[in-house]
Amino acid sequence: MTPNEAETAVLVERLVGSVAGGEDRAVEAALRPKDLDEFIGQEKVREQLDLVLRAARARGATADHVLLSGAPGLGKTTLSMIIAAEMDAPIRITSGPAIQHAGDLAAILSSLQEGEVLFLDEIHRMSRPAEEMLYMAMEDFRVDVIVGKGPGATAIPLELPPFTLVGATTRAGLLPPPLRDRFGFTAHMEFYEPTELERVIHRSANLLDVGIEADGAAEIAGRSRGTPRIANRLLRRVRDYAQVKADGHITREIAEAALAVYEVDARGLDRLDRAVLEALLKLFGGGPVGLSTLAVAVGEERETVTEVAEPFLVREGLLARTPRGRVATPAAWAHLGLVPSGRGGPADGRDGRH
Ligand SMILES: Nc1ncnc2c1ncn2[C@@H]1O[C@H](COP(=O)(O)OP(=O)(O)OP(=O)(O)O)[C@@H](O)[C@H]1O
């Protein structure tokens, strides 16, 4: 991983709130659904996974390997814990970047108990030798541990107990086909509908013992970018505001006022998203403009713009990535309340100098 990639990973994590402080982290853990019935939304995935797990349980077998793909914060870690709980099995959690050498993986695999669930987050970022070791481990429950170096090196075969690998990735397309094909069940997690996020928020508010009105939950859900982790994080911030500025009860007005303080707008755009859009519209007349130029204009790394801001802006139909550069859509002009002007020059309908 290059320093830029590392920085971007941290930023993405920050955005969705997984790099949370002590209290937030503890609260996040407490809010995790514990079984498939508690898990909200993702109906198809739940139904299919339920079948896979029930059948394995009925056979007294270890469940097949599962690949979960989807954007950060949609519930992949939660689902892996649910798989372990439903199979009444222990779970070991690690991630691709933590496994730099095949030996690291061999150490983990050889210490697994029978039936254990191994959750491998960001599986696409594992090193190549570790990935190749994983092929054999997944298929034959065996690894070859190489002892020594050069011509004298020998491979010592090591039998493993049957285990369930749950791999998680933000991009299934990045996985080499031999790895992808070794998963017996692959599920793609979609972004959540606002009504599903409302249910997530009501459930979390209940667990946190916070009173919330239906339209307060709807307000938070509408700004949560289709992502339960963001919904929970915004709920926690709105709860702080309600506690300090009001009587602790969350209404629509409280949610609106709190989210204005945290600079999350009505559509869920945060400060960085708006900075990118504003630069694109005000400085470059809506584009097309090259990524590097846009990144310099907002004072961020290229990766921060592509990995953190753009996926959401593209999904919202506010920005398009074209071969000639980034282009704002009419919806972007409307969202920032600006009037499109001729291409190239300052284009702010109100104050073209910014
Ligand atoms: N379907 C759901 N129903 C209720 N809460 C959910 C659901 N999915 C996720 N959450 C909540 O969102 C939070 C984030 O979920 P989780 O950590 O599982 O996401 P993730 O996809 O593994 O993210 P990352 O890939 O960034 O680690 C959890 O604390 C959990 O409480």
The ligand as an SDF file (V2000), in Angstrom:
LIG
                    3D

 31 33  0  0  0  0  0  0  0  0999 V2000
  -28.5410   -4.5820    8.3280 N   0  0  0  0  0  0  0  0  0  0  0  0
  -28.2420   -3.8950    9.4210 C   0  0  0  0  0  0  0  0  0  0  0  0
  -29.1580   -3.6960   10.3740 N   0  0  0  0  0  0  0  0  0  0  0  0
  -28.8570   -2.9730   11.4630 C   0  0  0  0  0  0  0  0  0  0  0  0
  -27.6510   -2.4060   11.7110 N   0  0  0  0  0  0  0  0  0  0  0  0
  -26.6980   -2.5970   10.8010 C   0  0  0  0  0  0  0  0  0  0  0  0
  -26.9410   -3.3470    9.6220 C   0  0  0  0  0  0  0  0  0  0  0  0
  -25.8110   -3.3680    8.8960 N   0  0  0  0  0  0  0  0  0  0  0  0
  -24.9000   -2.6660    9.5810 C   0  0  0  0  0  0  0  0  0  0  0  0
  -25.4230   -2.1960   10.7220 N   0  0  0  0  0  0  0  0  0  0  0  0
  -24.7400   -1.3380   11.6880 C   0  0  0  0  0  0  0  0  0  0  0  0
  -23.7410   -0.5950   10.9930 O   0  0  0  0  0  0  0  0  0  0  0  0
  -22.4820   -0.6870   11.6330 C   0  0  0  0  0  0  0  0  0  0  0  0
  -21.4460   -0.9800   10.5800 C   0  0  0  0  0  0  0  0  0  0  0  0
  -21.5880   -2.2890   10.1030 O   0  0  0  0  0  0  0  0  0  0  0  0
  -20.3030   -3.1850    9.7680 P   0  0  0  0  0  0  0  0  0  0  0  0
  -19.1300   -2.8100   10.6410 O   0  0  0  0  0  0  0  0  0  0  0  0
  -20.7470   -4.5750    9.7930 O   0  0  0  0  0  0  0  0  0  0  0  0
  -20.0110   -2.7140    8.2890 O   0  0  0  0  0  0  0  0  0  0  0  0
  -18.9490   -3.2640    7.2520 P   0  0  0  0  0  0  0  0  0  0  0  0
  -19.6320   -3.4540    5.9520 O   0  0  0  0  0  0  0  0  0  0  0  0
  -18.2020   -4.4210    7.8230 O   0  0  0  0  0  0  0  0  0  0  0  0
  -17.9840   -2.0590    7.0930 O   0  0  0  0  0  0  0  0  0  0  0  0
  -16.4270   -2.0880    6.7850 P   0  0  0  0  0  0  0  0  0  0  0  0
  -16.2810   -2.8590    5.5350 O   0  0  0  0  0  0  0  0  0  0  0  0
  -16.1280   -0.6330    6.6640 O   0  0  0  0  0  0  0  0  0  0  0  0
  -15.7960   -2.7160    8.0020 O   0  0  0  0  0  0  0  0  0  0  0  0
  -22.6020   -1.7580   12.6990 C   0  0  0  0  0  0  0  0  0  0  0  0
  -22.2400   -1.2320   13.9420 O   0  0  0  0  0  0  0  0  0  0  0  0
  -24.0600   -2.1530   12.7570 C   0  0  0  0  0  0  0  0  0  0  0  0
  -24.5960   -1.7560   13.9890 O   0  0  0  0  0  0  0  0  0  0  0  0
  1  2  1  0
  2  3  1  0
  2  7  2  0
  3  4  2  0
  4  5  1  0
  5  6  2  0
  6  7  1  0
  6 10  1  0
  7  8  1  0
  8  9  2  0
  9 10  1  0
 10 11  1  0
 11 12  1  0
 11 30  1  0
 12 13  1  0
 13 14  1  0
 13 28  1  0
 14 15  1  0
 15 16  1  0
 16 17  2  0
 16 18  1  0
 16 19  1  0
 19 20  1  0
 20 21  2  0
 20 22  1  0
 20 23  1  0
 23 24  1  0
 24 25  2  0
 24 26  1  0
 24 27  1  0
 28 29  1  0
 28 30  1  0
 30 31  1  0
M  END
$$$$
